[in-house]
Amino acid sequence: MGSKRKAAGQGNGANRVVYSEFGHHENADATERPIAELPPNQQNLRVQASRKGRKGKTVTVISGFQAKPETLADILKKLKTQCGAGGTIEENEILIQGDHAQKLVQLLVQMGYKAKVSGGKG
């Protein structure tokens, strides 16, 4: 009687977060894990041609990167251009369409990385 209440969603508390499992969405930088970027000569990369789970299509996978996403994107662009093939980045691995293992090892070594061919055609 006589007390006036504001409807939900109005007033100062409209954007108040009651519960958030992984931190507040406006402060995403606080929950992002820092990635230690090592110089190329300290990274050991594995280059492997793989066909598993790709409907018989061969893809060359380069794993072992310890670099920021921006750096991986630059490397991916250079490698795709040199191989004349498409490619993508998945979970800190670079995937290049086709079997280009030997060529990619040579290119990565020229860029200053330690790279080896790993395994066979899996």
N, C-alpha and C positions, 0 to 999 in steps of 0.2 A: 504494500500500500504506500504509494507515493514514491517508491524507489524506481528509478529509471535505469534499465539495463540496456546496454548496446547489443545489437544482434551480432551473432558470430560472424567474423570476417570484417567487422567495421572497427574503426578506431586505431589506436596505436599498436595493438597486438595482432594485426591482420597477417603479417608475414613472419610471425614467431614460429620457430621450429620446435615442436614438442619432443620429437624423437628422431634421431638420425643415426643409423648404424655405422656409417663410414664418414662421419663429419659433415659439416654444413656445406651445402653445394656452392655457396658464395665464396668459401675459403678453400677451394680445391687445391691451391698451391701447398697448403699445409699437409695434406694427406698424400701428395705425390712423392714417390720415393726418388731420391737423387740417384742419378746414374753416374758412376765413376767412369770417365772417359780416359782410356789408356792411350798412349801414343801408338801409332801403327806398328812400330818395331817390337812392342811388348805384347802384341795380340797374336795368339796362335789360332789360325783359322783352319777349318776343315771344309774341303770341297768334295761333294759327293753327288753322283748322278743317281736319281731315285725314280722309281715308277710306282711305289706303293701308294694305294689310295687315290690314284690319279687316272683311273680308267685306261691304263696302258700308256699314257703319255709320259715321256721322259722329262724330268725337271732337274736342273742342277741346283743343289742346295748348298749355300755357304753359311756355316754356323761358327760360333765362337766369338762373335763381335761383342765388345764392351764399349759401346759408343752411344751417343745421343741419337734420337730419331732423325734429327736434321742431317747429321753426318751420314747415317745409313742411307737417307734419301739421295744425297749427293753421290755416294758410291754406287748406288743402284742405277742412277741415271747414266753414269760413265760406263758401267759394265753393260747395260742394255744397248747403248750406242755402239760399243766395240763389238758386241756379239751379233748385233742386228736382230735382237729377239726381245720379246716382252718379259716382264718380270714384276715381282712384288716383294714386300717385306711382311713377314709373318713371325711374330714372337721373337724378335731380334735375330731372325735369319733372313737372308736374301735368297729368293727363288728366281732363277732364270729359266725360261722355257727352252727345252732342248738339252742335248748333251754337249756342254761346253767346258767340261771339267779342266782339261789341259790348258785351254786358252785362258780361262778365268784364273788359274793358279799363276800363270805368267803375268797377267795384268795386275793381280794383287801384289805380287812380288815387286813389280815395277813401282807400285804405289807405296811400297815400304812395309807391307805386311808380311808376316811369316805365314805361308799357306802351304798346305799339303793336300794331295788327293787322298781321300779316305774311302776305303771299301770299294766295291764294284758296282755293277748295275743291280740295285736292289729292287 
